[in-house]
Amino acid sequence: MFELNAKTAVVTGASRGIGEATALTLDRAGARVVLSGRTLSDLERVASDLDNDPVVIPADLSAPHAGRALADAVLSRVDGVDILVNNAGIPMRRTPEQLTEDDVDAVLAINVRSLVMLSVGLSPSMIARGGGSIINISSVAALTGPLGRVAYAGSKGAVDAMTRALAADWGPDGIRVNSIAPGLITTAIWEEARNTVPGLIEELADAVALKRWGDSDDVADVVLFLASAASRYVTGETIAVDGGLAQISARQVKLPELED
């Protein structure tokens, strides 16, 4: 049920972290993977671990028209696409007072504009193949109200909203569109803070119901579910892969003794 033999998948931001783990997972399930990202050497490193004739296409998705340009480049290299994982994105930590218009534009360009335009550019090939699956990597920040993340949280909220709208538009064509909202994942974004801030790992893990950080494979396995026939009747959903961070109050709080 989780086999992807004869399927072609595109993974953006595939050079590390969740994107790298996703590319490996889809390849092991039988898919041919098109890897995209900004750094050719990193993409080639990931591709060297794949078995099913991977394709490497470097791209900077921050530029205007980059999403459609990447779609054209993909379709010049493969016959069509069955699976798209929109993983490329940038974080941003700014208080509202620190934000500039350039900051907002930079986040929206990659996290929102390129995502939807790449999806639009690849959708005709999916329709021609009888349908497909688009998986957008969102964030738990879209489900909560994180401090100092207004632009980032807004961009990921837009991803979830567009996921539902695209699912409505393309459902009749057999394209399913879902998003995944990762929580605390041990990717490069957190590496410096995890290594330099005393107690950070333990303090943040305490807010998670499962009492641990996630890793990229935790997310990649859910991508595989959404890419495969196992999720054939699932569309328009946002699935939090966060150990219960967004929906469960998991911190241990000492309550006062109550009188009978």
MARLUM-928107 format. One line per field, with one value per residue: residue number from 1; x, y, z of N, C-alpha, C, O in turn. Coordinates in pm, whole numbers. Layout:
k	c(NUM	...);
n_X	c(X	...);
n_Y	c(Y	...);
n_Z	c(Z	...);
ca_X	c(X	...);
ca_Y	c(Y	...);
ca_Z	c(Z	...);
c_X	c(X	...);
c_Y	c(Y	...);
c_Z	c(Z	...);
o_X	c(X	...);
o_Y	c(Y	...);
o_Z	c(Z	...);
This chain:
k	c(1	2	3	4	5	6	7	8	9	10	11	12	13	14	15	16	17	18	19	20	21	22	23	24	25	26	27	28	29	30	31	32	33	34	35	36	37	38	39	40	41	42	43	44	45	46	47	48	49	50	51	52	53	54	55	56	57	58	59	60	61	62	63	64	65	66	67	68	69	70	71	72	73	74	75	76	77	78	79	80	81	82	83	84	85	86	87	88	89	90	91	92	93	94	95	96	97	98	99	100	101	102	103	104	105	106	107	108	109	110	111	112	113	114	115	116	117	118	119	120	121	122	123	124	125	126	127	128	129	130	131	132	133	134	135	136	137	138	139	140	141	142	143	144	145	146	147	148	149	150	151	152	153	154	155	156	157	158	159	160	161	162	163	164	165	166	167	168	169	170	171	172	173	174	175	176	177	178	179	180	181	182	183	184	185	186	187	188	189	190	191	192	193	194	195	196	197	198	199	200	201	202	203	204	205	206	207	208	209	210	211	212	213	214	215	216	217	218	219	220	221	222	223	224	225	226	227	228	229	230	231	232	233	234	235	236	237	238	239	240	241	242	243	244	245	246	247	248	249	250	251	252	253	254	255	256	257	258	259	260);
n_X	c(82	207	379	555	621	713	628	677	836	863	1075	1120	1368	1547	1799	1877	1784	1434	1363	1570	1541	1285	1323	1488	1314	1096	1229	1312	1066	1017	985	1086	1289	1290	1513	1531	1688	1897	2174	2400	2601	2517	2271	2360	2499	2288	2148	2328	2276	2044	1846	1684	1734	1770	1696	1856	1795	1900	1771	1669	1421	1338	1325	1130	884	1005	888	720	921	1081	897	876	1139	1152	963	1092	1274	1158	882	641	468	384	380	425	629	624	858	1055	1151	1179	1280	1184	1261	1134	1032	718	782	1035	1007	1041	923	1068	1149	902	827	1033	988	729	773	919	795	527	450	621	560	283	286	464	316	91	217	295	62	-94	45	6	-271	-294	-190	-379	-418	-281	-62	-15	194	228	467	409	384	390	371	170	-53	-45	36	315	576	736	728	567	559	655	473	240	290	291	36	-98	-15	-153	-418	-422	-376	-622	-789	-679	-717	-992	-1022	-883	-968	-1175	-1015	-861	-639	-494	-450	-263	-138	146	225	501	642	863	1147	1454	1627	1857	1788	1749	1991	2214	2102	2029	2278	2397	2236	2177	1984	1776	1691	1573	1380	1202	1122	971	729	606	381	475	722	968	1188	1111	1234	1366	1285	1046	868	900	794	522	483	523	296	94	163	109	-113	-234	-349	-564	-821	-797	-785	-719	-638	-461	-200	-70	255	388	421	217	235	91	-180	-211	-189	93	286	425	252	247	-15	-207	-295	-626	-910	-1152);
n_Y	c(-122	116	141	300	247	316	576	931	1173	1505	1690	1975	2189	1986	1927	1887	1802	1778	1766	1613	1368	1304	1267	1038	854	838	743	490	373	327	533	754	1026	1374	1611	1927	2235	2493	2449	2290	2095	1982	1872	1681	1516	1405	1279	1080	878	767	528	512	635	927	1280	1590	1926	2233	2526	2855	2961	3207	3409	3617	3451	3207	2968	2874	2854	2648	2438	2413	2336	2089	1940	1929	1737	1504	1279	1335	1418	1269	1311	1581	1744	2015	2147	2341	2632	2927	3027	3284	3498	3762	4040	4219	4493	4492	4406	4447	4563	4432	4202	4069	4031	3860	3622	3552	3518	3277	3088	3098	3216	3084	2821	2787	2853	2669	2439	2493	2497	2229	2087	2028	1808	1615	1585	1484	1234	1111	1202	1285	1357	1627	1754	1981	2136	2272	2435	2400	2651	2776	2689	2770	3049	3174	3358	3639	3554	3648	3702	3460	3272	3370	3318	3039	2987	3076	2880	2654	2739	2768	2507	2384	2521	2456	2183	2173	2287	2106	1854	1723	1648	1448	1511	1514	1729	1809	1920	1923	1989	2035	2008	2056	1984	1821	1979	2168	2431	2454	2385	2547	2679	2460	2365	2569	2701	2660	2403	2427	2216	2031	2189	2268	2018	1939	2060	1906	1643	1382	1404	1443	1567	1574	1400	1427	1200	1133	1312	1258	1000	1047	1203	1002	842	1024	1050	807	533	466	687	753	862	1103	1444	1798	1833	1933	1797	1768	1705	1673	1565	1624	1888	2121	2084	1977	2035	1995	2047	1993	2093	2209	2182	2361	2228	2118	2186	1961);
n_Z	c(0	53	-153	-418	-677	-1013	-993	-1007	-818	-693	-489	-308	-154	-94	-4	258	600	656	386	269	412	327	49	51	173	-8	-232	-142	-128	-388	-573	-839	-783	-812	-722	-574	-490	-345	-345	-538	-484	-241	-315	-498	-326	-172	-379	-446	-271	-353	-535	-764	-1027	-981	-1028	-1050	-991	-953	-789	-707	-519	-440	-624	-851	-1048	-1017	-931	-1145	-1336	-1231	-1246	-1525	-1581	-1451	-1599	-1837	-1796	-1702	-1775	-1654	-1347	-1038	-766	-549	-324	-143	15	47	222	432	759	994	1250	1401	1592	1584	1575	1466	1208	856	533	336	475	511	244	159	304	218	-55	-90	86	20	-244	-440	-382	-445	-717	-831	-783	-943	-1192	-1225	-1208	-1450	-1563	-1367	-1380	-1636	-1594	-1449	-1193	-866	-586	-374	-131	114	313	610	920	1275	1375	1238	1364	1620	1839	1804	1968	1823	1557	1351	1069	963	1076	961	690	686	775	551	371	470	430	150	83	146	-34	-287	-278	-307	-564	-730	-666	-828	-1041	-952	-799	-490	-211	60	381	602	934	1091	1422	1686	1544	1488	1305	1092	1142	1415	1516	1612	1836	1995	2061	2202	2389	2717	2861	2680	2509	2686	2812	2605	2512	2726	2685	2503	2440	2397	2503	2373	2116	1766	1471	1134	994	1120	1008	735	709	734	511	318	368	285	20	-87	-182	53	166	9	29	153	172	161	422	721	884	1195	1290	1555	1805	1978	2049	1965	2031	2282	2626	2783	2974	3296	3568	3895	4103	4352	4675	4715	4912	5052);
ca_X	c(0	296	471	546	687	673	585	779	813	947	1094	1196	1443	1582	1942	1905	1671	1311	1366	1660	1477	1172	1374	1532	1198	1021	1312	1306	933	1012	965	1197	1281	1353	1556	1559	1737	1986	2315	2418	2682	2435	2174	2432	2527	2165	2118	2419	2220	1917	1863	1591	1764	1728	1722	1896	1769	1918	1679	1649	1278	1305	1314	1000	860	1089	806	686	1045	1119	803	918	1264	1119	893	1187	1362	1077	760	529	487	274	390	501	648	668	927	1142	1096	1276	1226	1216	1228	1133	917	647	852	1156	976	1040	852	1157	1140	775	833	1125	922	615	820	956	703	391	438	684	488	159	313	519	203	13	293	304	-69	-143	104	-62	-405	-277	-155	-493	-422	-155	-65	69	212	290	522	367	452	306	354	42	-159	-29	73	452	633	839	724	443	568	668	346	144	317	251	-110	-138	6	-264	-539	-412	-391	-765	-847	-633	-785	-1126	-1009	-827	-1028	-1239	-913	-788	-522	-514	-359	-261	-19	201	274	598	667	1004	1220	1597	1687	1964	1734	1761	2120	2294	2037	2037	2415	2451	2144	2165	1851	1674	1638	1486	1267	1104	1068	872	600	557	316	559	844	1090	1190	1100	1341	1317	1216	909	790	908	702	387	484	502	154	12	199	74	-254	-288	-425	-638	-945	-759	-743	-754	-608	-332	-166	39	352	449	422	111	271	-7	-316	-213	-115	171	382	389	221	213	-137	-221	-386	-763	-985	-1275);
ca_Y	c(0	231	132	410	203	382	712	1035	1270	1624	1737	2099	2195	1845	1912	1859	1800	1710	1740	1500	1248	1274	1211	902	770	816	658	353	320	295	649	830	1155	1496	1689	2067	2315	2600	2414	2173	1991	1914	1790	1566	1424	1331	1195	965	775	722	415	507	733	1061	1397	1705	2054	2345	2638	2953	2990	3342	3503	3620	3351	3089	2849	2826	2816	2515	2342	2391	2261	1951	1872	1909	1625	1384	1274	1388	1413	1212	1355	1704	1779	2155	2155	2458	2741	2995	3073	3423	3538	3907	4097	4308	4620	4473	4363	4542	4510	4337	4077	4003	3988	3747	3503	3516	3477	3136	3001	3104	3237	2979	2696	2776	2858	2539	2346	2525	2458	2084	2023	1966	1676	1525	1559	1396	1100	1058	1254	1286	1401	1741	1762	2108	2137	2392	2445	2415	2795	2816	2640	2832	3190	3185	3491	3681	3478	3687	3683	3317	3207	3411	3247	2899	2987	3086	2747	2567	2787	2734	2361	2352	2576	2376	2053	2192	2310	1995	1726	1655	1600	1340	1558	1537	1831	1809	1982	1868	2094	1981	2081	2067	1884	1845	2017	2267	2557	2454	2328	2638	2701	2335	2346	2683	2750	2557	2362	2448	2089	1972	2278	2260	1882	1928	2109	1808	1532	1264	1436	1438	1633	1485	1408	1441	1077	1137	1386	1190	886	1098	1237	877	809	1112	1029	671	496	451	809	783	937	1213	1566	1923	1823	1969	1697	1812	1603	1757	1500	1679	2022	2226	2060	1917	2106	1882	2084	1950	2208	2169	2250	2371	2132	2166	2135	1891);
ca_Z	c(0	58	-265	-514	-799	-1138	-964	-1007	-711	-685	-352	-299	-29	-76	24	398	691	618	243	245	464	240	-76	79	202	-131	-317	-89	-160	-530	-660	-895	-714	-862	-607	-602	-379	-391	-348	-623	-420	-141	-387	-554	-213	-143	-494	-448	-184	-410	-627	-876	-1131	-936	-1112	-968	-1056	-859	-810	-599	-530	-391	-736	-921	-1153	-994	-919	-1279	-1403	-1183	-1305	-1665	-1580	-1413	-1709	-1946	-1759	-1677	-1856	-1576	-1202	-960	-626	-526	-184	-132	143	56	301	518	886	1027	1387	1414	1660	1492	1563	1387	1071	745	416	271	551	478	104	146	356	133	-187	-89	159	-35	-389	-519	-355	-522	-861	-869	-786	-1063	-1309	-1238	-1201	-1573	-1583	-1275	-1434	-1753	-1545	-1374	-1057	-794	-447	-338	14	151	449	680	1048	1393	1397	1180	1451	1752	1828	1854	1985	1730	1432	1285	924	936	1107	859	564	699	776	410	312	509	363	8	75	141	-157	-399	-269	-365	-707	-806	-629	-942	-1134	-888	-725	-347	-160	206	440	726	1023	1187	1546	1720	1467	1504	1178	1102	1194	1560	1557	1693	1965	2072	2106	2277	2493	2821	2904	2577	2459	2786	2839	2497	2511	2834	2635	2406	2508	2388	2580	2294	1988	1652	1373	997	953	1172	909	606	708	710	368	245	381	202	-120	-129	-189	188	199	-115	56	241	102	229	564	780	985	1283	1329	1658	1935	2062	2095	1936	2079	2416	2729	2835	3079	3431	3653	4031	4146	4498	4739	4722	5027	5019);
c_X	c(85	397	445	617	626	618	705	742	910	954	1177	1262	1499	1725	1975	1774	1553	1311	1453	1597	1360	1218	1418	1415	1117	1097	1304	1170	915	1000	1097	1184	1357	1384	1585	1600	1837	2129	2337	2494	2602	2331	2240	2468	2406	2134	2205	2369	2089	1941	1787	1610	1719	1768	1752	1873	1787	1820	1676	1505	1239	1279	1173	998	939	1008	769	810	1092	1026	842	1045	1240	1060	980	1276	1286	947	639	555	363	266	474	507	707	729	1013	1075	1206	1207	1250	1169	1245	1013	844	720	978	1129	985	959	938	1156	1015	778	921	1060	810	661	848	847	564	391	497	611	365	187	381	407	118	86	299	169	-117	-83	43	-199	-396	-246	-265	-502	-287	-174	34	72	290	342	495	448	350	284	224	-76	-156	2	212	500	737	840	606	449	574	536	240	164	272	100	-165	-122	-111	-394	-537	-423	-538	-828	-805	-695	-925	-1118	-974	-881	-1094	-1139	-828	-661	-562	-409	-372	-136	19	258	371	609	816	1081	1369	1665	1793	1917	1756	1902	2199	2234	2046	2177	2465	2362	2124	2019	1743	1610	1536	1361	1160	1044	960	734	535	499	404	697	973	1075	1165	1224	1282	1243	1072	817	786	814	558	375	457	357	69	43	143	-77	-316	-373	-518	-766	-919	-717	-791	-721	-472	-306	-48	126	440	449	317	135	159	-138	-324	-131	-37	269	332	372	180	95	-143	-316	-526	-834	-1111	-1395);
c_Y	c(126	230	246	375	272	523	807	1141	1385	1667	1865	2109	2060	1822	1878	1844	1720	1676	1621	1370	1206	1211	1067	809	739	725	513	290	293	411	696	972	1262	1583	1832	2138	2415	2555	2283	2062	1913	1824	1665	1465	1341	1234	1069	850	717	619	427	623	873	1169	1514	1833	2165	2459	2725	3002	3127	3440	3504	3516	3222	2961	2789	2783	2677	2409	2310	2307	2114	1877	1859	1787	1495	1394	1334	1364	1357	1269	1482	1730	1919	2176	2280	2570	2807	3035	3222	3453	3690	3947	4186	4440	4610	4445	4478	4481	4408	4201	3999	3949	3866	3617	3457	3466	3328	3049	2995	3110	3123	2846	2683	2776	2732	2436	2368	2477	2308	2015	1965	1828	1574	1486	1464	1253	1041	1105	1249	1335	1516	1750	1890	2100	2273	2402	2450	2563	2846	2778	2703	2980	3213	3329	3518	3609	3521	3665	3536	3245	3243	3338	3103	2886	2997	2952	2655	2608	2752	2584	2324	2401	2495	2237	2061	2206	2184	1859	1654	1598	1489	1381	1583	1637	1833	1882	1911	1984	2034	2070	2098	1953	1920	1869	2125	2400	2569	2419	2420	2657	2577	2317	2455	2733	2642	2529	2373	2317	2033	2057	2267	2121	1865	1976	2012	1689	1407	1284	1414	1527	1529	1493	1407	1318	1071	1209	1311	1071	930	1146	1112	834	893	1096	899	650	476	570	850	862	1051	1331	1688	1926	1884	1874	1749	1693	1669	1695	1551	1822	2123	2208	2011	2003	2003	1919	2036	2074	2158	2250	2256	2264	2194	2104	2066	1980);
c_Z	c(0	-56	-364	-644	-921	-1115	-971	-905	-722	-539	-356	-162	8	-31	168	475	642	470	209	292	376	108	-57	100	76	-227	-270	-115	-309	-624	-720	-841	-789	-742	-649	-475	-434	-414	-422	-553	-315	-207	-445	-445	-180	-256	-497	-361	-238	-519	-758	-974	-1092	-1034	-1019	-1049	-953	-892	-685	-611	-477	-505	-796	-1033	-1131	-986	-1054	-1355	-1359	-1240	-1448	-1671	-1546	-1533	-1834	-1921	-1736	-1753	-1785	-1429	-1136	-820	-621	-377	-179	6	158	136	382	648	901	1169	1396	1500	1559	1470	1476	1239	972	630	342	341	510	335	87	192	263	-3	-191	-28	97	-187	-470	-502	-443	-672	-912	-878	-911	-1188	-1332	-1244	-1334	-1599	-1489	-1329	-1552	-1712	-1457	-1231	-992	-652	-428	-186	43	294	512	810	1160	1426	1338	1268	1588	1732	1879	1864	1876	1598	1345	1135	888	960	1003	728	572	715	635	340	344	441	214	-13	62	10	-280	-398	-329	-516	-784	-767	-746	-1043	-1073	-817	-580	-298	-8	255	569	806	1124	1311	1569	1654	1471	1369	1201	1158	1344	1608	1649	1832	2053	2132	2200	2390	2597	2856	2798	2533	2558	2810	2731	2487	2616	2790	2538	2480	2507	2452	2501	2172	1879	1566	1233	948	1005	1074	777	598	685	565	285	252	287	53	-175	-134	-52	229	85	-92	154	156	178	376	598	895	1067	1319	1433	1796	2030	2107	2079	2011	2223	2511	2811	2944	3215	3519	3791	4079	4299	4550	4749	4843	4978	5051);
o_X	c(42	492	331	668	504	566	819	630	1027	851	1290	1218	1499	1768	2090	1666	1568	1264	1415	1599	1337	1159	1387	1415	1076	1039	1291	1159	811	1003	1203	1077	1473	1295	1656	1553	1861	2200	2296	2454	2618	2306	2182	2467	2417	2097	2162	2414	2029	2044	1822	1517	1638	1861	1682	1925	1696	1791	1679	1472	1121	1216	1104	1097	940	1055	784	806	1139	1071	842	1058	1301	1101	944	1344	1343	905	545	652	251	158	581	404	826	661	1041	956	1314	1089	1330	1052	1357	903	902	720	1023	1218	944	930	887	1162	1021	736	887	1076	797	595	808	811	491	337	431	602	345	119	357	405	79	24	308	160	-178	-151	29	-238	-478	-274	-247	-583	-188	-286	151	-32	405	268	552	569	238	190	172	-186	-252	-5	228	469	816	944	552	353	507	492	160	67	220	41	-267	-205	-161	-472	-639	-475	-575	-910	-888	-724	-971	-1198	-1029	-846	-1072	-1173	-734	-582	-651	-293	-481	-41	-64	332	329	587	887	1078	1405	1748	1817	1996	1778	1929	2247	2305	2068	2191	2564	2410	2059	1941	1629	1487	1426	1251	1041	926	867	633	422	561	407	779	1075	964	1193	1309	1162	1149	986	701	681	758	480	270	377	300	-16	-42	130	-156	-439	-460	-547	-816	-1009	-624	-891	-770	-381	-382	60	78	551	474	325	63	134	-201	-433	-18	-93	332	212	466	91	103	-90	-405	-540	-820	-1170	-1509);
o_Y	c(231	309	282	463	284	583	768	1193	1366	1678	1863	2045	2021	1707	1845	1870	1609	1569	1537	1271	1087	1113	981	696	625	640	422	167	243	391	681	1032	1244	1625	1855	2106	2421	2616	2177	1946	1792	1713	1556	1345	1220	1119	964	737	629	622	359	699	933	1153	1535	1847	2189	2484	2675	3077	3159	3544	3402	3496	3136	2855	2669	2687	2599	2301	2194	2219	2025	1765	1786	1740	1387	1503	1378	1299	1392	1276	1489	1738	1938	2217	2321	2598	2750	3072	3280	3435	3740	3893	4225	4493	4710	4459	4591	4361	4309	4097	3880	3836	3776	3513	3339	3380	3259	2946	2898	3021	3070	2767	2580	2707	2691	2354	2271	2422	2263	1898	1858	1740	1457	1369	1374	1160	935	1054	1212	1351	1504	1754	1904	2062	2375	2380	2498	2597	2948	2829	2693	3031	3267	3411	3430	3604	3439	3613	3491	3166	3158	3301	3049	2786	2935	2914	2585	2523	2710	2539	2242	2331	2467	2180	1967	2146	2159	1758	1534	1509	1440	1295	1663	1631	1857	1903	1849	2067	1986	2192	2148	1840	2037	1790	2167	2475	2678	2425	2376	2651	2588	2260	2436	2802	2541	2621	2334	2308	1992	2005	2258	2108	1786	1937	2033	1638	1333	1192	1372	1559	1411	1580	1389	1329	1012	1170	1301	1043	858	1132	1116	793	840	1126	883	736	469	558	968	924	1092	1319	1683	2012	1887	1870	1771	1593	1715	1765	1527	1872	2202	2307	2004	2039	1934	1829	2040	2151	2075	2372	2168	2217	2311	1985	2105	1940);
o_Z	c(-47	-57	-391	-713	-932	-1209	-944	-905	-756	-472	-403	-66	125	-21	199	421	592	431	127	219	355	62	-140	50	56	-294	-353	-123	-351	-746	-661	-852	-826	-669	-747	-365	-554	-494	-375	-562	-303	-161	-441	-468	-160	-231	-544	-377	-176	-588	-855	-1001	-1162	-1113	-921	-1160	-873	-1009	-573	-703	-469	-483	-791	-1103	-1219	-1029	-1076	-1432	-1442	-1278	-1488	-1756	-1605	-1564	-1927	-2012	-1750	-1792	-1850	-1391	-1172	-761	-681	-310	-206	101	271	118	399	648	827	1202	1399	1482	1458	1359	1420	1156	1000	631	291	276	480	310	10	128	233	-62	-285	-86	117	-253	-560	-596	-507	-747	-1026	-970	-977	-1279	-1447	-1282	-1331	-1651	-1526	-1326	-1567	-1788	-1398	-1154	-1055	-604	-462	-121	2	385	472	809	1142	1497	1383	1250	1665	1620	1988	1778	1841	1532	1272	1077	795	877	962	662	475	673	603	257	256	399	158	-116	-23	-50	-367	-503	-393	-589	-892	-828	-762	-1121	-1136	-777	-552	-339	45	180	636	753	1229	1305	1482	1702	1457	1324	1314	1215	1396	1728	1753	1932	2174	2240	2271	2479	2569	2878	2822	2521	2519	2826	2762	2457	2599	2849	2495	2573	2606	2455	2556	2130	1897	1585	1216	870	941	1058	714	492	622	503	192	150	216	-30	-297	-96	-40	315	68	-186	228	76	249	449	516	992	1013	1371	1405	1894	2151	2193	2170	2050	2279	2481	2896	3001	3244	3541	3803	4093	4367	4480	4788	4870	4877	5030);
